[in-house]
Amino acid sequence: MPWNCEVESSTLARATADGSAASLPLKIGMYWTDGVVTPHPPIRRGLRIVRDLLKALRHKVVHWNPPSHTTANHIHLAFMRADGAHDVHRQLDLSGEPLIPQLQESFKLHEPMPLLEYQDKTLQGKAYNEAYSDYWNASSDDDAYTESINLLDYSAAVIPVTRADKSVDTIDHDYQPLNEVDRKNWEAYDLETYDGAPVGLQIVARKWEEEKVWAIAKIIDTALKNRSEKGS
């Protein structure tokens, strides 16, 4: 379909509002890690719950391995800081709210990005968008994390899956962090602190496919509720 080849064009396909696509086998790509930060144990369990549930309902689940999200993260952050972070500080000044410590370095005031550099980042973003779309197209015919989705402007929804359980989501002391960021993320996981916290998963579809995301989210959410009612 032409709208799957041209990333800026609008799709003509629409999902049914009542989620009747449930009668058709879905094909869902599961993204276990972006290769930068490994999800905490409760999130990984949530992924396994949804994977097993979808398979039990005869939907097809495949491994999702798209172009590096690190590239998208760098481009997206560059766009967010392109004005020198002045807009962020103007909004904060309206209420006097301070910038949270985790963002103070990324959004400290600086000179705005030069126009030619901004143009280059725009071209990089377009190239990444096209590469991601090409991967999606190839995966959809193959039967064998959030900043990236923001950059791509894809449709997304988040659904609740379960809650963290310290008796189940234990710490893997043998885990070897992928990098320094992953190490800090892994060390931030505390059994007592996270116990009982909600676990949600994000569902993503292409640009302009909000109806499809809504329908798929309804299908999975209904299946999760039926699973809970059965006590499985």
Buried (B, 14 or more C-beta within 10 A) or exposed (E): EEBBEEBEEEBEEEBEEEBEBBEEEBBBBBBBBBBBBBBBBBBBBBBEBBBEBBEEBEBEBBEBEBBBBEBBBBBBBBBBBBBBBBEBEEEEEEEEEEBEEEEEEEBEEEEEBEEEEBEEBEEBBEEBBBBBBBBBBEBEEEEEBEBBBBBBBBBBBEBEBBBBBBEEBEBEEEEEBBEEEBBEBBEEBEBEEBBEEEBEBBBBBBBBBBBBBBBBBBBBBEBBEEBEEEEE
